[in-house]
């Protein structure tokens, strides 16, 4: 029991962040026709929409850290993810999967910590006896589960704590993106790029001052609409280890 619950939760967490990366790919992936005329006035003078979009992706891939705020509609339900992560493999944040519940995740060096709310624990033990469910709640509710990041059961999922892994999904080569209006995103000046694919409309917001980082990607319409925001570029990740008395060590319980 002590190992079954975390294994299932690990797969759910990975699926959530993969869904976030998938949205970015949908909005930023190469398209089949050209567009986006250059404009001399405003931010990025002389650059077309595709040139600005590719410039933003290149800049974003050089970041040492950032905070991802994703709100996505997927085939598995609504997903909310708020994660600070860096290129050193540190991360801290929360993932909520529709009615399933919420998990918190911290990775600091070679150790990872996960904590799950009651809704999440009950959902993951669905099908078990009431006695088993209560035993799981008694053991895990309010406590952090500790794991070594090299554990094969957690290693793949925890790779999504690595900024390099997430940004590897972003590809340059965009050739369809139209320059749009100037606006602000989280208090930062931004230029909007727009793109349409079938019944889905995408907006890509690029920082208009300083490094041309991606600030937000938004999809309206289509099968999986949602938004991803990126902020706190190159700021330290608040990956603080939980208090020892709040941590449950799976190794000490003999979990494999």
WOWO-V622411 format. One record per residue. N is the residue number from 1. PHI is phi in whole degrees, 0 to 359 (none if undefined). NEAR is the number of other ideal C-beta (glycine too) atoms within 12 Angstrom. D_LAST is the distance of its C-alpha to the last C-alpha in Angstrom with 1 decimal. Layout:
N,PHI,NEAR,D_LAST
N,PHI,NEAR,D_LAST
This chain:
1,none,26,11.0
2,294,27,9.3
3,263,25,6.8
4,298,24,9.7
5,298,37,12.2
6,300,43,11.0
7,298,27,10.2
8,297,30,13.7
9,293,38,15.2
10,301,36,14.2
11,295,24,16.1
12,295,35,19.0
13,297,44,19.4
14,298,31,19.6
15,299,29,22.1
16,296,42,24.1
17,287,43,24.6
18,296,28,25.3
19,297,36,27.9
20,296,42,29.5
21,296,36,29.7
22,296,30,31.2
23,298,40,34.0
24,298,39,34.9
25,296,26,35.1
26,299,34,37.3
27,283,44,39.6
28,251,42,39.6
29,288,28,39.4
30,300,23,42.4
31,241,25,45.1
32,261,12,47.9
33,221,15,51.1
34,264,17,52.5
35,182,23,53.6
36,79,29,53.8
37,285,16,57.0
38,292,19,57.4
39,221,22,58.9
40,275,12,60.8
41,270,12,60.7
42,80,22,57.8
43,298,30,54.4
44,54,33,53.7
45,301,15,57.4
46,84,15,58.1
47,257,27,54.5
48,278,26,53.8
49,304,34,50.9
50,300,33,48.8
51,297,30,49.5
52,292,40,48.4
53,299,46,45.2
54,293,32,44.3
55,297,31,45.2
56,294,43,43.0
57,296,36,39.9
58,299,24,40.6
59,295,27,41.0
60,298,41,37.8
61,291,30,35.8
62,266,22,37.0
63,293,33,35.7
64,273,25,33.3
65,198,34,32.0
66,194,39,32.8
67,245,32,32.0
68,258,47,31.4
69,236,31,32.6
70,242,39,32.1
71,224,28,33.4
72,230,40,33.0
73,259,26,33.8
74,236,31,31.6
75,297,13,31.3
76,265,18,28.3
77,111,21,30.5
78,287,23,31.4
79,233,42,29.0
80,240,31,29.6
81,225,42,27.9
82,229,31,29.0
83,224,44,27.3
84,263,35,28.5
85,211,44,27.0
86,221,32,28.2
87,282,23,28.1
88,267,20,26.1
89,88,30,22.9
90,269,33,23.6
91,203,44,23.8
92,201,34,24.4
93,169,36,25.3
94,226,30,24.9
95,227,43,24.5
96,243,31,26.1
97,246,36,25.9
98,51,24,29.0
99,278,16,28.8
100,296,31,25.0
101,132,31,24.9
102,236,29,24.0
103,237,44,21.0
104,253,32,21.6
105,222,45,19.9
106,228,36,20.4
107,234,40,19.5
108,225,30,21.0
109,67,19,20.6
110,267,20,17.1
111,241,30,15.7
112,231,43,15.5
113,228,39,16.1
114,229,45,16.4
115,225,33,18.5
116,234,39,19.6
117,282,26,22.9
118,298,23,23.5
119,301,20,24.7
120,295,35,21.6
121,296,36,19.4
122,294,24,21.9
123,296,28,22.1
124,289,33,18.4
125,260,33,18.4
126,302,19,21.7
127,99,12,22.3
128,278,20,20.5
129,288,12,22.7
130,304,13,24.4
131,295,12,22.7
132,295,21,19.2
133,298,23,20.4
134,295,18,22.0
135,294,19,18.9
136,296,33,16.9
137,298,26,20.0
138,297,18,20.4
139,279,25,17.0
140,249,38,16.9
141,300,25,20.5
142,80,20,22.0
143,244,31,19.0
144,270,32,17.2
145,268,43,13.4
146,260,34,12.6
147,212,37,10.5
148,283,22,11.3
149,292,31,13.2
150,272,17,12.2
151,300,26,8.6
152,304,15,9.4
153,287,29,8.3
154,241,36,10.9
155,305,23,13.2
156,298,22,15.6
157,295,34,16.2
158,285,37,16.8
159,297,27,19.4
160,286,40,21.6
161,277,44,21.9
162,264,30,23.9
163,300,37,27.5
164,301,23,28.3
165,294,25,26.0
166,295,39,27.7
167,288,33,31.2
168,297,18,30.7
169,283,30,31.2
170,275,39,34.7
171,240,23,37.3
172,277,22,40.9
173,112,20,43.7
174,294,36,44.7
175,231,23,48.3
176,224,27,48.7
177,189,44,48.9
178,258,30,51.9
179,297,33,52.8
180,238,28,53.0
181,279,18,53.9
182,273,22,53.1
183,206,25,51.1
184,230,17,48.6
185,229,29,44.9
186,51,20,43.4
187,83,13,46.7
188,254,27,46.7
189,294,23,49.5
190,215,36,48.3
191,251,42,49.8
192,267,35,48.8
193,247,46,48.3
194,237,31,48.4
195,205,37,47.5
196,233,22,47.8
197,221,24,46.0
198,64,13,47.2
199,267,12,46.8
200,255,22,44.4
201,242,23,45.8
202,245,40,43.9
203,234,37,44.9
204,244,49,43.6
205,254,39,44.5
206,244,46,45.0
207,302,35,45.8
208,266,30,49.5
209,230,19,49.7
210,69,16,47.9
211,295,23,45.0
212,281,33,45.1
213,290,41,41.5
214,291,43,40.3
215,253,40,40.6
216,196,37,39.9
217,232,47,39.5
218,229,36,40.7
219,240,36,40.9
220,242,22,43.2
221,80,19,43.5
222,77,23,41.6
223,282,19,38.5
224,228,29,36.1
225,290,25,38.2
226,163,35,36.9
227,225,31,37.1
228,228,45,35.3
229,246,35,36.6
230,232,45,36.0
231,211,28,37.2
232,53,29,36.8
233,300,34,36.9
234,61,22,36.1
235,261,18,35.4
236,301,20,32.6
237,276,33,29.3
238,281,21,28.8
239,268,27,25.2
240,267,18,25.4
241,297,20,22.4
242,294,25,22.3
243,298,14,23.6
244,305,12,21.2
245,290,10,22.0
246,261,19,20.9
247,251,25,17.3
248,252,30,14.2
249,268,24,11.6
250,296,32,8.0
251,297,21,7.4
252,291,12,10.3
253,270,20,9.1
254,80,10,6.4
255,286,24,3.8
256,251,15,0.0
